[in-house]
Amino acid sequence: MAGNTSLKVLAVDDNRTNLHILQVFLKKLGHRVILAENGEEAVQRFADEEIDVVLLDIMMPVMDGFEASRRIKAMSSERWTPIILLSALNRDENLVEGLEAGADDYLTKPINFVVLEAKLRSVHRTLTLQQQSIDTARREQAVADNIIDAIITIDDSGTIATVNRATTRIFGWSSEELVGNNVRMLAPEPHRSAHDSYIANYLSGGPPKIIGHEREIDAQHKDGHTFPATLGVTEVFLDNQRMFIGVVRDISERKQAERKLQENASLLQAYYDQTQNEQQLAQRLMEKQLHRKGLKDRRLRYKVIPAENFSGDIVAADRSPEGRFYALLADATGHGLPAAISALPVLAIFYRLARLNSTLREMVHELNQQLKESMPIGRFVAATLVCLDEEAKTGEIWVGGTPQAFLFDRWGRASRSFESDNLALGIIGNEELDCKPTAFTWDTESQLILCSDGLLEAENNNGVQFGTEGLFAAIANTSPEDRFARIESALSKHLQDQLASDDVSLMVIDCP
């Protein structure tokens, strides 16, 4: 690791924008960054550089993140290099596949940089402990090379014949106190009392339980405290006398480092479990806010399919006391919980103004002002708003940032489209935003169809998007009552029962 807090980070993503943002963030934290745009390039960079941690996207060309993770782990030897997967995929099977491929952690997109920074701090602490453990092992090897481990020779009765200087340092006894005494004085109970029987059993033809092998033991210092050690024993004959040579190495530091690594792993698991519990609680709270009774209106059918646990897409519907029907389909930037939270203020304002029988212009104006004042830069909400006066058979629609909406006639033909001519809510002030909705009328058994870009951009295994072509093909020559189910079926068939990479939302509104 470079410096005291700096890490050399290999960042891998096929999206250059994401890669640039990641590079800027990591450099701001003081880390050195190596970039790669696919798995194959990542493996080569890892082979060429001494990398501390790998931030690895999953879905990439040439070689995906799973295969790259397997190859990187196969290249690692003495030194553990943590791999953190970064992906919009958040199903359990994706997480399991990533961990089985050798990844050590998982962070979903859009990246929560606060969490990423915390994970990097935790990784740095663990790598520091690892480095300390490696340094300890190297020091121990140097000790062995310079014969400064405890080397003790005993005869076949267990009496100490010779010791080296390291023995006095490790055990605290002087050489005069050791030589001539039984070696059992260096072992704690119950091994001290049984030590002579170990030698007698071996000399009488018993199996060599320790001869020729190294194993971990508990050793005892002169002051009475015990410490972990490794013991290797070889048998030699000197002047026709059987002798045993024992090499003892104090491994207290290594054991302490191992315990610390285990503690850190337990803390990481506890953090993961707590995060999961908090997300489940947040999901229940979000669902309570999203599922209002207005969505049960007889004129409306809808579906929201989240790409993660939380959906950044929201739908809402309500009627004013005067009988006007209002509908909203919105798509907040990002994915997951941050996107869902960004969309919550939109729901509150929508339902309040619907109950006040507000005009669509007033609703757009207040939604945009609230989001512009409360949302951070880079966060905004694309939305389609609809208001129907069923008595007069007239309606208004405003589309900002979401895909175009369509009015279909009773035979499934698109009689009119409403383009997304406005910016999403929360980007510019009301003085610059066009809050004027588009007026329209309809014929008997017409239907409005609204959707998010997640529906149109849903890709199958061949990379082909569902698109407006898929939507029109599903609707063509269908009766109004069958239309919603036909779109659902066509999308499912297109995806081959896989989840889309973005939140998918769909609204079908009957125009009486």
Secondary structure, DSSP 4 states (H G I P E B T S, - for coil): --TTT--EEEEE-S-HHHHHHHHHHHHHTT-EEEEESSHHHHHHHHHHS--SEEEEESS-SSS-HHHHHHHHHHH--SS---EEEEES--SHHHHHHHHHTT--EEEESSP-HHHHHHHHHHHHHHHHHHHHHHHHHHHHHHHHHTT-SEEEEEETT-BEEEE-HHHHHHH---HHHHTTSBGGGGS-TTHHHHHHHHHHHHHTT---SSBT-EEEEEEE-TTS-EEEEEEEEEEEEETTEEEEEEEEEE-HHHHHHHHHHHHHHHHHHHHHHHHHHHHHHHHHHHHHHH--GGGG-TTEEEEEE-SSSS-SEEEEEEE-TT--EEEEEEEESSSHHHHHHHHHHHHHHHHHHHHTT--HHHHHHHHHHHHHHHSPTT--EEEEEEEEETTTTEEEEEEESSPPEEEE-TTS-EEEEE---BPPBTSS-TTTS--PPEEEE--TTEEEEEE-HHHHT-B-TTS-B-HHHHHHHHHTT--HHHHHHHHHHHHHHHHTTPPPSS-EEEEEEEE-
